[in-house]
């Protein structure tokens, strides 16, 4: 039996799909969720204990740490699937051959190189590499009609994005490189792609959700997705949803061919009155993974593996709307059981989640979009009420 290693920040959803396939499984995950499947060959970084804090993800997560403790697994595996938090570039050339994903991601993960690769072919925000805040301020002053944001040169999930609107208050993280990018206000969208050696297919478009969509607070941290993309699920008034879908399908496939994207990957966009802007490519299995499974009723990990092995697969039409919403803890919270059947990535009972850290994920599906939103809203309220109750008990 061939050996498959799943490695990244959170392997729970992929493990659930992998258990339905014929592989000897290995898994290394940063997060330790209580609903994580237990397998023989498994390593978890975050140890959760009763009455102890799980800490701050950004302060504690290290891709090099995951790779270090996974040395044995990496050597033993026949195939490796890196998930969010781990890049194919992190592996030695010897082990890169085992990777089922896009292997050459240098011009994708480096946002300035990505910009230079696509700027002459696709609509995309003007982007500059900067050495320091002073350079960013100078560019901004020379272009007073343009609003800018600062982004890490590498990274995903919307972390550490800063709007350049109060120059004196901007602080950059030590040791991290940044780009200055034209700020494009609009609707966040995303395409899911399946790429093989011979074909690249856009299988699903979705509404991408960030904190900014819910709170309008200048935070662009990823919160979830709604799919399939329709005039209802886009959550805004648009003239021609069919044309938007067609343009996204065509553009995503062109980008997939340009960068030879393999397996399940994604392209993120912003749509406004000026058109569709390409923002970035996620050259790995995306956060829409479970939503696509629920909507299409397929095993996405199987589809990913077969695509990487150049095995042709048929993708069915969407059968459901699906909605994913990550709940970031509104307060410091000691987790206790919540009686809902659509919540995932659950902390261990009794452990403490710090304020603004990921608490759990709500995922659901329905043929009726309004009913789906009602289910997500109801579960969100139950979770928020539970955290408030804990706060009152602590006072």
C-alpha angles and dihedrals in degrees: 000000000000118000120235124192121200111194133176148075097317123004097175100108094042091049091054090055094041092055088066091058132074103257138113099243132222124179138185116183134171095211122065106206121182090232093053111125112247115231134171098250104047138133126185125189103198112069111200120203134180113273092004127116120245088215131218114317096213091052096048109032117099125172090201090057092054091048092048096054090043096058094111093046092047091053094046099044123098090199133024126198112192113206129194111317096034125078127203085233088067091068128080117255089252092058096037087074088067094054118114099205140058102316102191104059100147095109091043104047093044099075095201093051089046090053092051091049096053107026095094095047106035137036106258136153116273108259136195132191108229133197097201145348092272091061091050091050092049092052090048093050091049089054104040094166093059127079117213140198130203118227133178110260087236129023143081142219095066094277121154096010110150129190111226097226102115107040097190093056098052113115123180123207113255114255094014124115121221144198127211111222134187107256112240115193115206149086118329112229136170140195126213113214134190112206129190130170091267106030142031117200131185101218102176141006120207145182106253115215129209133173087261090066092059104032105020085220105135093258115126099185112144114257104169149284142268119210152221097041112239138146087272101044095047086071093214138078110265131171102227119011091178091058091047090053092047093051092047092049093050096043094046092050091048090052090046090055093044093055096029092236113199130204122344110353137148144223120207123210143180118216124201139144090290094058140256117334122199108226107173147328123239104207095197143058105305139223088258089069098110094036091056089048091052094044098046097028093229137122102256095193090056089049091049094050094046092049091051089050089050094246111149115236133185117234115209127219117270113274099184144022110245130198130194122189124176112210114215110202109261089203138013099284138193105212121236128173116289117200101224128120097208101059125103142172089050123185118236111268112267097022121123124238115199121232113280093013119121108275104176143320129250115209127172144150138211139162088231114067096203092051090049091053090049091054092049092046092048093050091046090054092048090052093047092048090052093053091047090051090054090051092053091049090053094052 
